[in-house]
Structure formats: C-alpha cells, structure tokens
C-alpha cells in the first residue's frame, strides 16, 4: 500500500469523520487539500414528496467503538422541533473487516415521528457519505477501497486489490 496521504487519511477519528460526513450531507466533498474548502453550511433543507426537514450539519457527532459506528444528526421540522436521530452501523474490525458493507437498524434511534418519516433517508445518506469518503481515499491510494473497520475511536479504510472474502452459507455449512 502506498504511504498514507494526510489529505486522504486511512484512519479517521470521531471529530475528523464527523466533519467529513457533515461536508457530504451538505452536498459537497470534504476538503481535498488542493482547493480551499467552501465556508461550511450550518444547515440544509432536504425536500422529499412535499415534506421538508432542516438538517443541522453543525450537529453531526460520531462515536466509534469496537465494530460499531454511531452517527447522530439533529433534524428539525415544524411538527417535531429540533431533535437528534442516531444511526448505528455494525462493521468489522482490523482483524476481520466486513468489506464495504454494514449491518444497521431499519430506522435510526430517536423521535419516532421524525424517524418514521426521515429515518431511512438519513440512514442511507449517512452510509453514502461514509462510502464516498472511502471512495475519495481509494482514488488516491490505488488500487481501491475494499473494507471499513471500526475500533475504539477510529474508523479505518482498507485498500487493496482483492476483495475481502465473506463467508457463504451453503446448505447450513459456512464456506
């Protein structure tokens, strides 16, 4: 693997990852070091099927534990006020990365009304942001992103040429 590029790190701590996710949720790329980043937006409005929600980009918080990535974002509507939704993603660890997949709940945790209307959209947008960060790194690292792992306080992006082999259950036998 080529040496780590500080503009595109292999590892993110909670603060750095939160900032990168916030930039993605706001519709931009995280700063790549070659151009000055635009002034960060504090919030954006998402519109879906005539409904609107204010996404507070400055509220993005990340907690990384062993094999677990938690992302909290405050959303606000006229009906619910401002309240956080928290999405949980189960990942692999350094010894057993799970590829570029995660297991998550159907809906984020938090206000039920807000989660039932905007939860799937937020959950998918957060995961797309994490994958986009991995893709950005893969463009620099070559040969490509093949996995993500979480370990107390750190998200690691794995690069390589061979995808991580996931066990396959064939007739009750894991191969």
ABEGO torsion letter per residue (X at the ends): XBBBBAABBABBBAAAAAAAAAAAAAGBBBBAGABBBBBBBABBBBBBGGBBBBBBAAABBBBBBBGBBBBBBBBBBAAAEBBBBBBBBBBBBAABBAEABBBBBABBBEBAAAAAAAAAAAAAAAAAAAAAAAAAAAAAAOAEBABBBBBBGBBBBBBEABBBBBBBBBGGBBX
